[in-house]
């Protein structure tokens, strides 16, 4: 789940939320690390000036990394945060 809002800073700010319902600390930290890596690898595709909150759902615990990446990019595209490439 991705929530976003424009900010006036010209930089993206990120927040991660992982509920205790997903598992113990080891599981939650692993999900959080994987989400951070998805954002880090795809940060160049996003436009600047967003406050972004990523909320981990139960499917994120066992999801393959490619599926997490695809879901993140799809959500960002729907929200209009993907930078358009100039030909």
NORHUSUL-V561205 format. One record per backbone hydrogen bond with DSSP energy under -0.5 kcal/mol. CO is the residue of the C=O (numbers start at 1). NH is the residue of the N-H. If there is no record, write none. Layout:
BEGIN
co | nh
CO | NH
CO | NH
END
This chain:
BEGIN
co | nh
1 | 55
3 | 53
5 | 51
13 | 52
15 | 54
17 | 56
19 | 22
20 | 23
24 | 28
25 | 29
26 | 30
27 | 31
28 | 32
29 | 33
30 | 34
31 | 35
32 | 36
33 | 37
34 | 38
35 | 39
36 | 40
37 | 41
38 | 42
39 | 43
40 | 43
42 | 45
43 | 46
45 | 83
49 | 7
50 | 13
50 | 52
51 | 5
52 | 15
53 | 3
53 | 55
54 | 17
54 | 56
57 | 60
58 | 61
59 | 63
64 | 68
65 | 69
66 | 70
67 | 71
68 | 72
69 | 73
70 | 74
71 | 75
72 | 76
73 | 77
74 | 78
75 | 79
76 | 81
76 | 82
77 | 80
81 | 47
END
